[in-house]
Amino acid sequence: MFRNPKDTAVSLFHFYNNNPMLPNYNSFDEFFSDFMSGKVIWGSYFDHAVAWNKQLDSDTVLLMTYEDMKEDLEGSIKKISDFFSMPLTEEQVKAIADKGTFKSMKENSKNTHGEIGNAIFRKGDVGDWKNYFSEAQSEEMDAEFEKSLAGTKLGEVLKYNIYCKG
């Protein structure tokens, strides 16, 4: 599962600030610097993405994106069930989709994830990065994407020009 890097950065910024086990950041600017240098939990987004890109031709890897799931949750569920050779009826797909929406998972997060649910489920929007990134930050991430993932299979699947430009 991948999410576009700009929304990933914003999500991780809030995860840090809403998780009592992690240090807080006073500003997104301060966090952005650490995110871009890989000085955050789980390390560099781009190093992680480049490593996974090398695995995408394996028939044991199914690449899903957060954005695709937001756009077509039922289609994504079908894709997962096909990958695992576990056919589902339309009723089963709809039932899973009803419980798998971001809104549903957020509403039930206290039961499923305890107190940490508030840190995991915040907004779930695609494009919220536009409310946080400065033009310079956006350009810096665009340049890193071009260097690391442009022209790769993962880069294409991420639809960077759609979700991270403008």
N, C-alpha and C positions, 0 to 999 in steps of 0.2 A: 504494500500500500504506500503510495506516494501522494504528496500534496505539493502544489506549486511552492517554490521556495519563499516567495514573499509572504504568502499567508502562513506558511510554516513558521517563519520568523515571528510574526505577530502572535500566533498561537503560543509559541514557546515562551515569548516574553510574558504573556499573561499566566502561563503555567508556572513560571518562576515566581511571579508576584502573588499567585494564589495558593502556592504550595508551601506550607510551613517548614518543610524539610529542605527547601532550597533558599539560597540568598535572594533578596529582593533587589530590583533595579530601580533607581530613581527616575530613569527616563528611558524611552525607547532608543534614543541616541546612544546611550551608554551600552544598552543591550546589543544593539546592532553591531557595534564594533566587536564584541565577543562572539556573536553569532557568525560573523563573516570570517573571523580568525579560527573558528572551531573550538573556542574556549567555553563551550556550553555542554550540558549533559548530552551524551550520545555523539559528541564531536561534530565535525564539519558535515553539514548537509551535502556539500558538493563531493567530498571524498566518499561519503556513504553512497551517493547516487552513482558516481563513477564505478564504484565496486559492484553495485547491483547491475549496472548496465551490461557488464561483462557476462552476467548470468541469464540474460533475457532470452537467449535462443534455446535454453534448456526447456524440454517439455515438462519439467518438474517445477517450473516457475510460472505463476500467474501474476501478471502485473495489473494492478488496479489503481485508479487514481480517485482521490477524494472528490474531485470535481466531476468525474464521470458518474460516481455514485450519487452525488447531489442532483445531477441532471436526469438520471434514469436509474433509480434504485431498483426497480423490478428487473430491468435488463441486466443490471450488475449482479443481482441475485441469481438470475438464470445462468449468467456466465460462470459464476462460482460453482453452481451445482453441476453444470456441464463439465467443468474442469475436474471435479472430483467424481464424475460419473455417478452422480446421485440425482436422478430425475425428480423433479418436483411438479406437482399439479399447479394449475393457475391459482387455485385457492391457497395452496401452501405458499406460493410466491407472494401473494397479496398479504397473507398473515405475517410472513417474515418482514415484508416491507413496512407494514403498519407498525410493527415493534422496532423496526430498524431506522426509522427517520431520526434525524438529529433531535427534533423536538421531543419525540417519545423517549429517546434514550436519556435526554437531559432531565425530563420530568421524573424518570425512574432511577436516576443516577444515585440517589441516596441509598436506595435498596440494593442496587447492583454493585456500587463502588464505595459505599460509605461516605465519610466526610471528604475524601479526595475527589469525589464526583464533581464538586464545585470547581476544582482546578482543571479537571479534564474536559468538562462540557461547559463552554462559555457561550459563544454566539453561533458558531458553525457556518458562518457566511463565507462565500467566496468573493474575494475582492476587497476585504476589509483592510488590506495592506495600504490602500490608497489614503486611509485616514491616519496613517502612521509614518509612512516613508517620506522623507524629503526628496526633492528631485535628485540631489547628489547621491543619496542612498539607493534610489531606484537605478540610477545609472551605474553605480558600483556593482549592484547585483546583476544587472543586465550584462555587464562586462564579464563577470565571473561565470555566468551561465554560458555566454558565448565561448569562453575559454574551455570550460569543462564539459558541457553537454550539447552544445549546438551541433547538429548533424548526426547525433546518436539516436538510437532507437528510443531510449528513455526520454531524451530531449523532445523527440517528436510526440510521444505519448503525453508528455506533460502539457502540450499546447501552450508553451510559454508566451507566444505572441498574442494569444487570446486572453490569457488570465493574468499576465504580468506586464503588459505594455499599456501605456496610456493612463 
